Amino acid sequence: MLPSSSSYSNGCLGNGSSSEKRLNTSTKDRFKRGGGGGIRVPHNQETPPPPCTEFDKAYFQSYSHVGIHEEMIKDRIRTDTYKAAIEQHHASIEGKVVVDVGCGTGILSIFCALAGAKRVYAIDASEIAIQANEVVKANKLSHKVIVLHGRVEDVEIPEGVDVIISEWMGYMLLYESMLGSVITARDRWLKPGGLILPSHATLYMAPVTHCDRYSESIDFWKNVYGIDMSAMLPLAKQCAFEEPSIETITGENVLTWPFVIKHVDCYTVTIQELESITARYRFTSMMQAPFHGFAFWFDVEFSGPAIFPSNNQTQSHVGSTVSSDIPSPGASQRKKRAKCDEVLVLSTAPEEPPTHWQQTLLYFYEPIDVKQDQVIEGSVTMSQSKENARFLNLHLEYSSGGRSFVKESVLR
């Protein structure tokens, strides 16, 4: 995802860079979307790829800036976990053909080449692909790593691939819609039984309290060098809390156990499934505290394809609704994984060491005082923006203590 230039980012990110991470028009992502099915289809039989919009061009251009890639690579939790996953799946990579979707500077492609990959196709639609090619040459890996400058929808690969690797996750997991590019690569090139890294992802949400943040942004105006500037409060609340904020919180800020909004199986998920996601939730506060809003974070796993039971296979549907009263995707309905010594997990949870993704916070204009065991319930809908599919429209309904509210926002 795109790095922010200040400690608090309301989704408006500065100059971006290529495809190592996320964005909005000035943030990050990569290429994207394609059909769904898991079987390679000859390109000449596919529907024409979607046009590259002006938003797409601006997005790719933002990833040409080295700063975005520097921040992502310096995120040791992110980069070390990917390196460890490549080493763990060495047997599936050695002597095989790999595609790196949104290769950025090419570091994951080089990791795969050093792990013994027969050939690596490093794809990026940003101009950073030019530098990636120079990095490959400097490491004397041009005989193994082929850099392709273009969208996944447009470039051609003359063979099926055994492995797809990509660092596609954006803020709130799905911001920038880059997962669509991985799905496109999967449906165009991945051989049956091939490996996708990461293989699974889970998006969580939980109510939070954050008095310090509210005080810094709002209470400040009540006494400014001895002057009452409370008249600024409505504007201050709008500017501070209207859009999602990218920041780091800790487990102490979280009021309840988290709820799974969406579980993604990269081997089976479709592009249509990601266009709109609705989840119903019900929380019980574990403490008495001001309830300032909701936090969102994600985990990704690096495991093999799911082993489906012989019957009762469950498929997700577009616009499907999950609830805490029903087993949610990622909980009891998770498919049994292919055997692995230990599944590697990259987590952006508040209780884990911070990553450049941080957490995404959706604040209320006014906090709600909740008591221990008080119920907080409602629904959340995440949908791709009609303005720019890389943006996320957020529709949040919540009620507690007999009061009900609606909040709409855009992660852009």
C-alpha positions as a Markdown table, in Angstrom:
| # | Residue | x | y | z |
|---|---|---|---|---|
| 1 | Met | 0.0 | 0.0 | 0.0 |
| 2 | Leu | 1.1 | 3.5 | -0.3 |
| 3 | Pro | 3.0 | 5.1 | 2.4 |
| 4 | Ser | 1.6 | 8.3 | 3.9 |
| 5 | Ser | 3.6 | 11.4 | 4.5 |
| 6 | Ser | 2.3 | 12.1 | 8.0 |
| 7 | Ser | 1.4 | 10.0 | 11.1 |
| 8 | Tyr | -2.3 | 10.3 | 10.1 |
| 9 | Ser | -3.5 | 9.8 | 6.6 |
| 10 | Asn | -7.1 | 10.2 | 5.7 |
| 11 | Gly | -6.7 | 8.1 | 2.6 |
| 12 | Cys | -5.2 | 10.9 | 0.6 |
| 13 | Leu | -1.6 | 9.7 | -0.1 |
| 14 | Gly | 1.2 | 11.6 | -1.7 |
| 15 | Asn | 3.4 | 10.8 | -4.6 |
| 16 | Gly | 3.3 | 7.1 | -5.3 |
| 17 | Ser | 5.4 | 4.6 | -7.1 |
| 18 | Ser | 5.1 | 1.4 | -9.0 |
| 19 | Ser | 3.7 | -1.8 | -8.1 |
| 20 | Glu | 5.2 | -2.9 | -4.9 |
| 21 | Lys | 2.4 | -1.4 | -3.0 |
| 22 | Arg | -0.8 | 0.3 | -2.7 |
| 23 | Leu | -2.2 | 3.5 | -3.7 |
| 24 | Asn | -5.1 | 5.6 | -4.7 |
| 25 | Thr | -4.8 | 7.8 | -7.8 |
| 26 | Ser | -1.7 | 9.0 | -5.9 |
| 27 | Thr | -1.3 | 5.9 | -3.9 |
| 28 | Lys | -0.6 | 2.4 | -5.0 |
| 29 | Asp | -1.7 | -0.8 | -6.7 |
| 30 | Arg | -1.0 | -2.6 | -9.8 |
| 31 | Phe | -2.8 | -3.7 | -12.9 |
| 32 | Lys | -5.8 | -5.8 | -12.6 |
| 33 | Arg | -8.7 | -7.7 | -13.4 |
| 34 | Gly | -9.7 | -10.7 | -15.5 |
| 35 | Gly | -12.2 | -13.5 | -15.6 |
| 36 | Gly | -12.5 | -16.3 | -13.0 |
| 37 | Gly | -12.1 | -20.0 | -13.2 |
| 38 | Gly | -8.6 | -21.3 | -12.6 |
| 39 | Ile | -8.1 | -22.9 | -16.0 |
| 40 | Arg | -5.7 | -21.3 | -18.5 |
| 41 | Val | -7.5 | -19.9 | -21.5 |
| 42 | Pro | -5.7 | -19.1 | -24.7 |
| 43 | His | -5.4 | -15.4 | -25.0 |
| 44 | Asn | -7.1 | -15.2 | -28.4 |
| 45 | Gln | -10.2 | -16.8 | -26.9 |
| 46 | Glu | -10.4 | -14.3 | -24.0 |
| 47 | Thr | -12.7 | -11.3 | -23.9 |
| 48 | Pro | -10.8 | -8.2 | -24.7 |
| 49 | Pro | -8.9 | -6.7 | -21.7 |
| 50 | Pro | -10.5 | -3.7 | -20.0 |
| 51 | Pro | -9.1 | -0.4 | -21.3 |
| 52 | Cys | -6.4 | 1.3 | -19.3 |
| 53 | Thr | -8.1 | 4.4 | -17.9 |
| 54 | Glu | -6.7 | 7.7 | -16.9 |
| 55 | Phe | -7.0 | 6.6 | -13.3 |
| 56 | Asp | -5.0 | 3.5 | -14.1 |
| 57 | Lys | -2.3 | 5.6 | -15.8 |
| 58 | Ala | -2.0 | 7.9 | -12.8 |
| 59 | Tyr | -1.9 | 4.9 | -10.5 |
| 60 | Phe | 0.9 | 3.3 | -12.4 |
| 61 | Gln | 2.8 | 6.6 | -12.6 |
| 62 | Ser | 2.6 | 6.9 | -8.9 |
| 63 | Tyr | 4.5 | 3.7 | -8.5 |
| 64 | Ser | 7.4 | 5.0 | -10.6 |
| 65 | His | 8.6 | 6.9 | -7.5 |
| 66 | Val | 11.4 | 5.1 | -5.7 |
| 67 | Gly | 10.1 | 6.2 | -2.3 |
| 68 | Ile | 7.1 | 3.9 | -2.3 |
| 69 | His | 9.3 | 0.9 | -3.0 |
| 70 | Glu | 11.9 | 1.9 | -0.5 |
| 71 | Glu | 9.2 | 2.1 | 2.3 |
| 72 | Met | 7.8 | -1.3 | 1.3 |
| 73 | Ile | 11.2 | -3.0 | 1.1 |
| 74 | Lys | 12.2 | -1.5 | 4.4 |
| 75 | Asp | 9.2 | -3.0 | 6.0 |
| 76 | Arg | 11.1 | -6.0 | 7.3 |
| 77 | Ile | 8.0 | -7.9 | 8.5 |
| 78 | Arg | 6.6 | -7.7 | 5.0 |
| 79 | Thr | 9.8 | -8.5 | 3.1 |
| 80 | Asp | 11.2 | -11.1 | 5.5 |
| 81 | Thr | 7.9 | -13.0 | 5.5 |
| 82 | Tyr | 7.8 | -13.2 | 1.7 |
| 83 | Lys | 11.4 | -14.3 | 1.7 |
| 84 | Ala | 10.6 | -17.0 | 4.3 |
| 85 | Ala | 7.6 | -18.1 | 2.3 |
| 86 | Ile | 9.7 | -18.6 | -0.8 |
| 87 | Glu | 12.3 | -20.6 | 1.2 |
| 88 | Gln | 9.5 | -22.7 | 2.7 |
| 89 | His | 8.0 | -23.5 | -0.7 |
| 90 | His | 11.4 | -24.0 | -2.2 |
| 91 | Ala | 10.4 | -27.5 | -3.6 |
| 92 | Ser | 7.4 | -25.9 | -5.4 |
| 93 | Ile | 9.6 | -23.2 | -6.9 |
| 94 | Glu | 12.9 | -24.9 | -7.8 |
| 95 | Gly | 13.0 | -25.7 | -11.6 |
| 96 | Lys | 9.5 | -24.2 | -12.1 |
| 97 | Val | 8.1 | -21.1 | -13.9 |
| 98 | Val | 7.1 | -18.2 | -11.7 |
| 99 | Val | 5.1 | -15.0 | -12.4 |
| 100 | Asp | 5.6 | -12.0 | -10.1 |
| 101 | Val | 2.5 | -9.8 | -10.5 |
| 102 | Gly | 3.4 | -6.2 | -9.8 |
| 103 | Cys | 7.1 | -6.9 | -9.4 |
| 104 | Gly | 8.1 | -3.3 | -8.6 |
| 105 | Thr | 11.9 | -3.2 | -8.2 |
| 106 | Gly | 12.0 | -7.0 | -8.7 |
| 107 | Ile | 13.0 | -8.1 | -5.3 |
| 108 | Leu | 10.5 | -11.0 | -5.0 |
| 109 | Ser | 11.4 | -12.1 | -8.5 |
| 110 | Ile | 15.1 | -12.2 | -7.5 |
| 111 | Phe | 14.2 | -14.2 | -4.3 |
| 112 | Cys | 12.5 | -16.7 | -6.5 |
| 113 | Ala | 15.4 | -16.9 | -9.0 |
| 114 | Leu | 17.8 | -17.5 | -6.1 |
| 115 | Ala | 15.5 | -20.2 | -4.8 |
| 116 | Gly | 16.1 | -22.1 | -8.1 |
| 117 | Ala | 13.2 | -21.0 | -10.3 |
| 118 | Lys | 13.7 | -22.1 | -13.9 |
| 119 | Arg | 12.2 | -18.8 | -15.2 |
| 120 | Val | 10.5 | -15.8 | -13.6 |
| 121 | Tyr | 8.3 | -13.4 | -15.5 |
| 122 | Ala | 8.4 | -10.1 | -13.6 |
| 123 | Ile | 5.4 | -8.0 | -14.7 |
| 124 | Asp | 4.8 | -4.3 | -13.8 |
| 125 | Ala | 2.8 | -1.7 | -15.6 |
| 126 | Ser | 4.8 | 1.2 | -14.0 |
| 127 | Glu | 8.0 | 2.7 | -15.3 |
| 128 | Ile | 9.7 | 1.1 | -12.3 |
| 129 | Ala | 10.0 | -1.9 | -14.6 |
| 130 | Ile | 12.9 | -0.2 | -16.3 |
| 131 | Gln | 14.8 | 0.0 | -13.0 |
| 132 | Ala | 13.8 | -3.6 | -12.2 |
| 133 | Asn | 15.4 | -4.8 | -15.4 |
| 134 | Glu | 18.6 | -3.0 | -14.5 |
| 135 | Val | 18.5 | -4.6 | -11.0 |
| 136 | Val | 18.1 | -8.0 | -12.6 |
| 137 | Lys | 21.1 | -7.4 | -14.9 |
| 138 | Ala | 23.2 | -6.1 | -12.1 |
| 139 | Asn | 22.6 | -9.4 | -10.2 |
| 140 | Lys | 23.4 | -11.4 | -13.4 |
| 141 | Leu | 20.0 | -13.0 | -13.5 |
| 142 | Ser | 18.8 | -11.9 | -16.9 |
| 143 | His | 18.9 | -15.6 | -18.0 |
| 144 | Lys | 16.2 | -16.4 | -15.5 |
| 145 | Val | 14.2 | -13.2 | -14.8 |
| 146 | Ile | 12.3 | -11.7 | -17.7 |
| 147 | Val | 10.9 | -8.2 | -16.9 |
| 148 | Leu | 7.7 | -7.4 | -18.8 |
| 149 | His | 6.6 | -3.8 | -18.8 |
| 150 | Gly | 2.8 | -3.7 | -19.1 |
| 151 | Arg | -0.5 | -4.8 | -17.5 |
| 152 | Val | -1.2 | -8.4 | -16.7 |
| 153 | Glu | -4.2 | -8.1 | -19.0 |
| 154 | Asp | -2.0 | -7.1 | -21.9 |
| 155 | Val | 1.4 | -8.8 | -21.7 |
| 156 | Glu | 1.9 | -12.3 | -23.2 |
| 157 | Ile | 3.6 | -15.2 | -21.6 |
| 158 | Pro | 4.3 | -18.2 | -24.0 |
| 159 | Glu | 3.9 | -20.9 | -21.4 |
| 160 | Gly | 1.8 | -22.0 | -18.4 |
| 161 | Val | 3.3 | -21.1 | -15.0 |
| 162 | Asp | 3.7 | -23.1 | -11.8 |
| 163 | Val | 3.8 | -20.3 | -9.3 |
| 164 | Ile | 2.2 | -16.9 | -8.9 |
| 165 | Ile | 3.7 | -14.5 | -6.3 |
| 166 | Ser | 2.5 | -11.0 | -5.7 |
| 167 | Glu | 2.4 | -8.4 | -2.9 |
| 168 | Trp | -1.0 | -7.1 | -3.8 |
| 169 | Met | -2.5 | -6.2 | -0.5 |
| 170 | Gly | -3.7 | -2.6 | 0.0 |
| 171 | Tyr | -5.1 | -0.7 | 2.9 |
| 172 | Met | -8.1 | -2.5 | 4.3 |
| 173 | Leu | -6.8 | -5.4 | 2.2 |
| 174 | Leu | -8.7 | -4.6 | -1.0 |
| 175 | Tyr | -7.8 | -0.9 | -1.6 |
| 176 | Glu | -6.3 | -0.5 | -5.0 |
| 177 | Ser | -8.1 | -3.6 | -6.4 |
| 178 | Met | -4.8 | -5.2 | -7.2 |
| 179 | Leu | -6.0 | -8.7 | -6.3 |
| 180 | Gly | -7.9 | -8.5 | -9.6 |
| 181 | Ser | -4.5 | -8.6 | -11.4 |
| 182 | Val | -3.5 | -11.8 | -9.5 |
| 183 | Ile | -6.9 | -13.4 | -10.5 |
| 184 | Thr | -6.3 | -12.4 | -14.1 |
| 185 | Ala | -2.8 | -14.0 | -14.0 |
| 186 | Arg | -4.2 | -17.1 | -12.4 |
| 187 | Asp | -6.9 | -17.6 | -14.9 |
| 188 | Arg | -4.6 | -16.9 | -17.9 |
| 189 | Trp | -1.5 | -18.8 | -17.0 |
| 190 | Leu | -1.5 | -20.9 | -13.8 |
| 191 | Lys | -1.3 | -24.6 | -14.3 |
| 192 | Pro | -3.7 | -27.0 | -12.4 |
| 193 | Gly | -2.3 | -27.6 | -8.9 |
| 194 | Gly | -0.1 | -24.5 | -9.1 |
| 195 | Leu | 1.0 | -22.4 | -6.2 |
| 196 | Ile | -0.2 | -18.9 | -5.3 |
| 197 | Leu | 1.7 | -16.8 | -2.7 |
| 198 | Pro | 0.1 | -15.5 | -0.6 |
| 199 | Ser | -2.7 | -18.1 | -0.8 |
| 200 | His | -5.3 | -16.8 | 1.5 |
| 201 | Ala | -6.3 | -13.5 | 3.1 |
| 202 | Thr | -8.6 | -12.5 | 5.9 |
| 203 | Leu | -10.0 | -9.0 | 6.6 |
| 204 | Tyr | -11.0 | -8.1 | 10.2 |
| 205 | Met | -12.8 | -5.3 | 11.9 |
| 206 | Ala | -13.3 | -4.3 | 15.6 |
| 207 | Pro | -14.6 | -1.4 | 17.6 |
| 208 | Val | -11.9 | 0.8 | 19.1 |
| 209 | Thr | -11.4 | 3.5 | 21.7 |
| 210 | His | -8.7 | 6.1 | 21.0 |
| 211 | Cys | -8.9 | 9.1 | 23.3 |
| 212 | Asp | -5.5 | 10.4 | 22.5 |
| 213 | Arg | -6.3 | 10.7 | 18.8 |
| 214 | Tyr | -9.6 | 12.5 | 19.5 |
| 215 | Ser | -7.9 | 14.8 | 21.9 |
| 216 | Glu | -5.1 | 15.7 | 19.5 |
| 217 | Ser | -7.4 | 16.4 | 16.6 |
| 218 | Ile | -10.5 | 17.9 | 18.4 |
| 219 | Asp | -10.0 | 19.0 | 22.0 |
| 220 | Phe | -7.0 | 21.0 | 20.9 |
| 221 | Trp | -9.3 | 23.7 | 19.5 |
| 222 | Lys | -11.1 | 24.3 | 22.9 |
| 223 | Asn | -8.1 | 26.2 | 24.2 |
| 224 | Val | -5.5 | 27.5 | 21.8 |
| 225 | Tyr | -2.9 | 29.6 | 23.6 |
| 226 | Gly | -5.7 | 30.7 | 25.9 |
| 227 | Ile | -8.1 | 31.5 | 23.1 |
| 228 | Asp | -11.4 | 29.6 | 22.8 |
| 229 | Met | -11.5 | 28.3 | 19.2 |
| 230 | Ser | -14.4 | 25.9 | 19.7 |
| 231 | Ala | -16.0 | 27.4 | 16.6 |
| 232 | Met | -13.4 | 25.3 | 14.6 |
| 233 | Leu | -14.7 | 22.0 | 16.0 |
| 234 | Pro | -17.3 | 21.1 | 13.3 |
| 235 | Leu | -14.7 | 21.7 | 10.6 |
| 236 | Ala | -12.0 | 20.0 | 12.6 |
| 237 | Lys | -14.1 | 16.9 | 13.0 |
| 238 | Gln | -15.0 | 16.8 | 9.4 |
| 239 | Cys | -11.4 | 17.1 | 8.3 |
| 240 | Ala | -10.1 | 14.6 | 10.8 |
| 241 | Phe | -12.7 | 12.0 | 10.6 |
| 242 | Glu | -14.6 | 12.2 | 7.4 |
| 243 | Glu | -12.4 | 9.9 | 5.5 |
| 244 | Pro | -10.7 | 6.7 | 6.6 |
| 245 | Ser | -7.4 | 7.2 | 8.5 |
| 246 | Ile | -4.3 | 5.1 | 8.1 |
| 247 | Glu | -2.5 | 4.9 | 11.4 |
| 248 | Thr | -1.1 | 2.6 | 14.0 |
| 249 | Ile | -3.0 | 1.5 | 17.1 |
| 250 | Thr | -2.3 | -1.2 | 19.7 |
| 251 | Gly | -4.3 | -4.0 | 21.1 |
| 252 | Glu | -5.2 | -1.8 | 24.1 |
| 253 | Asn | -7.3 | 0.3 | 21.7 |
| 254 | Val | -9.5 | -2.6 | 20.7 |
| 255 | Leu | -12.8 | -3.0 | 22.6 |
| 256 | Thr | -13.8 | -6.5 | 21.5 |
| 257 | Trp | -12.6 | -9.7 | 19.8 |
| 258 | Pro | -12.4 | -9.0 | 16.0 |
| 259 | Phe | -14.9 | -10.0 | 13.4 |
| 260 | Val | -14.1 | -11.6 | 10.1 |
| 261 | Ile | -15.5 | -9.5 | 7.3 |
| 262 | Lys | -14.1 | -11.5 | 4.4 |
| 263 | His | -12.0 | -14.5 | 3.9 |
| 264 | Val | -10.3 | -14.8 | 0.5 |
| 265 | Asp | -9.1 | -18.0 | -1.1 |
| 266 | Cys | -6.8 | -16.8 | -3.9 |
| 267 | Tyr | -7.2 | -20.2 | -5.7 |
| 268 | Thr | -10.9 | -19.7 | -6.1 |
| 269 | Val | -11.9 | -16.1 | -5.6 |
| 270 | Thr | -13.5 | -14.3 | -8.6 |
| 271 | Ile | -13.2 | -10.6 | -9.6 |
| 272 | Gln | -17.0 | -10.3 | -9.4 |
| 273 | Glu | -16.9 | -11.5 | -5.8 |
| 274 | Leu | -14.8 | -8.5 | -4.8 |
| 275 | Glu | -16.9 | -5.8 | -6.4 |
| 276 | Ser | -19.2 | -5.5 | -3.3 |
| 277 | Ile | -18.9 | -7.2 | 0.1 |
| 278 | Thr | -21.4 | -6.8 | 2.9 |
| 279 | Ala | -21.0 | -8.2 | 6.4 |
| 280 | Arg | -23.3 | -8.0 | 9.4 |
| 281 | Tyr | -21.6 | -7.9 | 12.8 |
| 282 | Arg | -22.4 | -8.1 | 16.4 |
| 283 | Phe | -19.9 | -7.2 | 19.1 |
| 284 | Thr | -20.0 | -7.2 | 22.9 |
| 285 | Ser | -17.7 | -4.6 | 24.5 |
| 286 | Met | -15.2 | -6.1 | 26.9 |
| 287 | Met | -14.8 | -2.8 | 28.8 |
| 288 | Gln | -16.3 | 0.6 | 29.7 |
| 289 | Ala | -14.8 | 3.2 | 27.4 |
| 290 | Pro | -15.6 | 5.8 | 24.7 |
| 291 | Phe | -16.3 | 4.1 | 21.4 |
| 292 | His | -14.5 | 6.2 | 18.8 |
| 293 | Gly | -14.9 | 4.1 | 15.7 |
| 294 | Phe | -13.9 | 0.9 | 13.9 |
| 295 | Ala | -10.4 | -0.4 | 13.0 |
| 296 | Phe | -9.8 | -2.7 | 10.0 |
| 297 | Trp | -6.8 | -5.0 | 9.4 |
| 298 | Phe | -5.8 | -8.2 | 7.6 |
| 299 | Asp | -3.7 | -11.3 | 7.7 |
| 300 | Val | -2.4 | -13.2 | 4.7 |
| 301 | Glu | -1.3 | -16.9 | 4.6 |
| 302 | Phe | 1.3 | -18.6 | 2.5 |
| 303 | Ser | 0.0 | -22.1 | 2.0 |
| 304 | Gly | -0.8 | -24.5 | -0.8 |
| 305 | Pro | -4.1 | -24.9 | -2.6 |
| 306 | Ala | -7.1 | -25.9 | -0.5 |
| 307 | Ile | -8.2 | -29.5 | -0.4 |
| 308 | Phe | -11.9 | -29.5 | -0.8 |
| 309 | Pro | -14.1 | -32.1 | 0.8 |
| 310 | Ser | -15.7 | -34.6 | -1.6 |
| 311 | Asn | -19.1 | -32.9 | -1.1 |
| 312 | Asn | -20.7 | -29.8 | 0.5 |
| 313 | Gln | -18.3 | -27.5 | -1.3 |
| 314 | Thr | -19.1 | -23.9 | -0.4 |
| 315 | Gln | -18.6 | -21.1 | -2.9 |
| 316 | Ser | -18.8 | -17.4 | -2.2 |
| 317 | His | -21.2 | -15.2 | -4.0 |
| 318 | Val | -21.2 | -11.6 | -5.2 |
| 319 | Gly | -22.6 | -9.3 | -2.5 |
| 320 | Ser | -22.8 | -12.2 | 0.0 |
| 321 | Thr | -23.5 | -11.3 | 3.6 |
| 322 | Val | -21.8 | -12.7 | 6.6 |
| 323 | Ser | -22.8 | -12.3 | 10.2 |
| 324 | Ser | -21.2 | -13.0 | 13.6 |
| 325 | Asp | -24.3 | -15.2 | 14.3 |
| 326 | Ile | -23.3 | -17.4 | 11.3 |
| 327 | Pro | -19.9 | -19.1 | 10.8 |
| 328 | Ser | -18.0 | -16.4 | 8.9 |
| 329 | Pro | -15.6 | -17.0 | 6.1 |
| 330 | Gly | -12.2 | -17.6 | 7.6 |
| 331 | Ala | -13.6 | -19.2 | 10.7 |
| 332 | Ser | -15.1 | -22.6 | 10.8 |
| 333 | Gln | -15.7 | -22.7 | 7.1 |
| 334 | Arg | -12.0 | -22.5 | 6.1 |
| 335 | Lys | -11.0 | -25.2 | 3.8 |
| 336 | Lys | -8.5 | -27.8 | 4.9 |
| 337 | Arg | -5.0 | -26.7 | 3.7 |
| 338 | Ala | -2.6 | -28.8 | 1.7 |
| 339 | Lys | 0.0 | -30.2 | 4.0 |
| 340 | Cys | 2.7 | -27.8 | 5.1 |
| 341 | Asp | 5.1 | -27.9 | 8.0 |
| 342 | Glu | 3.8 | -24.6 | 9.3 |
| 343 | Val | 1.6 | -22.0 | 7.6 |
| 344 | Leu | 3.4 | -18.7 | 7.4 |
| 345 | Val | 1.2 | -15.7 | 8.3 |
| 346 | Leu | 1.8 | -12.0 | 7.6 |
| 347 | Ser | -0.4 | -10.1 | 10.0 |
| 348 | Thr | -1.2 | -6.4 | 10.3 |
| 349 | Ala | -3.2 | -6.8 | 13.5 |
| 350 | Pro | -2.9 | -4.1 | 16.2 |
| 351 | Glu | -1.3 | -6.6 | 18.7 |
| 352 | Glu | 1.4 | -7.5 | 16.2 |
| 353 | Pro | 4.6 | -5.5 | 15.3 |
| 354 | Pro | 3.6 | -2.6 | 13.1 |
| 355 | Thr | 3.9 | -2.8 | 9.3 |
| 356 | His | 3.7 | -0.1 | 6.6 |
| 357 | Trp | 0.0 | -1.0 | 6.2 |
| 358 | Gln | -0.7 | 0.0 | 9.8 |
| 359 | Gln | -4.4 | -0.2 | 10.4 |
| 360 | Thr | -7.4 | 1.6 | 8.7 |
| 361 | Leu | -9.5 | 3.6 | 11.2 |
| 362 | Leu | -13.0 | 4.8 | 10.5 |
| 363 | Tyr | -13.8 | 7.4 | 13.2 |
| 364 | Phe | -17.2 | 8.8 | 14.3 |
| 365 | Tyr | -17.6 | 12.6 | 14.6 |
| 366 | Glu | -18.8 | 12.0 | 18.2 |
| 367 | Pro | -17.7 | 9.1 | 20.4 |
| 368 | Ile | -20.3 | 6.8 | 22.0 |
| 369 | Asp | -19.9 | 5.9 | 25.7 |
| 370 | Val | -20.3 | 2.1 | 26.0 |
| 371 | Lys | -20.4 | 0.0 | 29.1 |
| 372 | Gln | -18.9 | -3.5 | 29.6 |
| 373 | Asp | -20.9 | -6.2 | 27.9 |
| 374 | Gln | -22.8 | -3.5 | 25.9 |
| 375 | Val | -23.8 | -4.8 | 22.4 |
| 376 | Ile | -22.5 | -3.0 | 19.3 |
| 377 | Glu | -24.1 | -4.2 | 16.0 |
| 378 | Gly | -24.7 | -3.3 | 12.4 |
| 379 | Ser | -23.3 | -3.9 | 9.0 |
| 380 | Val | -20.5 | -2.8 | 6.7 |
| 381 | Thr | -20.4 | -2.7 | 2.9 |
| 382 | Met | -17.2 | -2.3 | 0.9 |
| 383 | Ser | -17.7 | -1.7 | -2.8 |
| 384 | Gln | -15.5 | -0.6 | -5.7 |
| 385 | Ser | -16.1 | 3.0 | -6.5 |
| 386 | Lys | -17.8 | 3.7 | -9.8 |
| 387 | Glu | -15.5 | 6.8 | -10.1 |
| 388 | Asn | -12.4 | 4.7 | -9.9 |
| 389 | Ala | -12.4 | 1.0 | -9.2 |
| 390 | Arg | -9.2 | 1.3 | -7.2 |
| 391 | Phe | -11.1 | 3.3 | -4.6 |
| 392 | Leu | -13.3 | 1.7 | -1.9 |
| 393 | Asn | -16.7 | 3.1 | -1.0 |
| 394 | Leu | -17.6 | 2.3 | 2.6 |
| 395 | His | -21.1 | 2.2 | 4.0 |
| 396 | Leu | -21.2 | 1.6 | 7.8 |
| 397 | Glu | -24.4 | 1.1 | 9.9 |
| 398 | Tyr | -24.0 | 0.8 | 13.6 |
| 399 | Ser | -26.1 | 0.9 | 16.7 |
| 400 | Ser | -25.5 | 0.7 | 20.4 |
| 401 | Gly | -27.3 | 1.7 | 23.6 |
| 402 | Gly | -30.5 | 2.4 | 21.6 |
| 403 | Arg | -28.9 | 4.8 | 19.2 |
| 404 | Ser | -28.4 | 4.1 | 15.5 |
| 405 | Phe | -26.1 | 5.8 | 13.0 |
| 406 | Val | -25.0 | 5.6 | 9.4 |
| 407 | Lys | -21.6 | 6.7 | 8.1 |
| 408 | Glu | -20.4 | 6.7 | 4.5 |
| 409 | Ser | -16.8 | 7.3 | 3.4 |
| 410 | Val | -14.4 | 6.7 | 0.6 |
| 411 | Leu | -10.9 | 5.3 | 0.8 |
| 412 | Arg | -9.2 | 7.1 | -2.1 |
